Amino acid sequence: NAGVTQTPKFRVLKTGQSMTLLCAQDMNHEYMYWYRQDPGMGLRLIHYSVGEGTTAKGEVPDGYNVSRLKKQNFLLGLESAAPSQTSVYFCASSYSRGFMNTEAFFGQGTRLTVV
Amino acid sequence: QQQVKQSPQSLIVQKGGISIINCAYENTAFDYFPWYQQFPGKGPALLIAIRPDVSEKKEGRFTISFNKSAKQFSLHIMDSQPGDSATYFCAASVEGGGADGLTFGKGTHLIIQP
């Protein structure tokens, strides 16, 4: 039972390069999320999806795009990486939204450095 | 605009002591308050959660205390152990609408000294 798997675990990009972070979940969850974690800033929501084919903006969406073509996958894209996007990125999924006892399951994170 | 304020930012507790982490929220529509525990190099994992119709929830050594009128909730770790050393995040969400996902506090780095 893999849960939520993120690929890659580490990446170094040069400013202006593009890349895609992949998130895969095997729990048949409807909701998926991308967060970024920065020191002293907690976890901030970038984008989320409430089902296959849907996406929506979170708190800090600028500079990122997402796609949810398959229910189990949620992709986060950086079209032109900037040093301000250096962060640890976490994908999460949940069965439903905001209900009591709804647990968000997190991946192990992707550490991205933009130089 | 930070909707969930967490304190302290860091905390050092002796083994066997009580660790207390506090959170305050602004949005009265929040109705689900989980705490997440994160070990270095790992993603956060749900530790314990509470809904606002109860004032306290206990699971083993971990207790959430909730004060609806003050819009505050706290995590108490009794008999703290070195294995409890981690970063703890409080969070809040709204059932059925509003901001999606969880709104997190900024985290508390807890160190339990042996």
Interface residues (C-beta under 8 A of the other chain):
Chain A: V4 Y31 Y33 Y35 G40 M41 G42 L43 R44 L45 Y48 V50 A56 G58 E59 F90 A92 R97 G98 F99 M100 N101 T102 E103 A104 F106 G107 Q108 G109
Chain B: Q6 Q9 D31 Y32 P34 G41 K42 G43 P44 A45 L46 A49 R51 F89 S93 V94 E95 G96 G97 G98 A99 D100 G101 L102 T103 F104 G105 K106 G107
